[in-house]
Amino acid sequence: MKLSLVGMVLERRRLRQITNRDYQLIQGYVLWVGTIYVVVNLLVDISYKYLDPRIRIAGGKVKM
């Protein structure tokens, strides 16, 4: 319950920033979300090597 209220408050703040054209905060938010997206994808790609023994990494190319 407490986390959902915090999420609602933050979402309202983001919407207010967009409508007020607060470009610096919007750019920071987009950069943060993009960085999280790239890091999560990198971790998933690295974890494939350990989860699937058929995958071998040689010379930067993935062989199946």
Rosetta blueprint (number, residue, H / E / L):
1 M L
2 K H
3 L H
4 S H
5 L H
6 V H
7 G H
8 M H
9 V H
10 L H
11 E H
12 R H
13 R H
14 R H
15 L H
16 R H
17 Q H
18 I H
19 T H
20 N L
21 R L
22 D L
23 Y H
24 Q H
25 L H
26 I H
27 Q H
28 G H
29 Y H
30 V H
31 L H
32 W H
33 V H
34 G H
35 T H
36 I H
37 Y H
38 V H
39 V H
40 V H
41 N H
42 L H
43 L H
44 V H
45 D H
46 I H
47 S H
48 Y H
49 K H
50 Y H
51 L H
52 D L
53 P L
54 R L
55 I L
56 R E
57 I E
58 A E
59 G L
60 G L
61 K E
62 V E
63 K E
64 M L
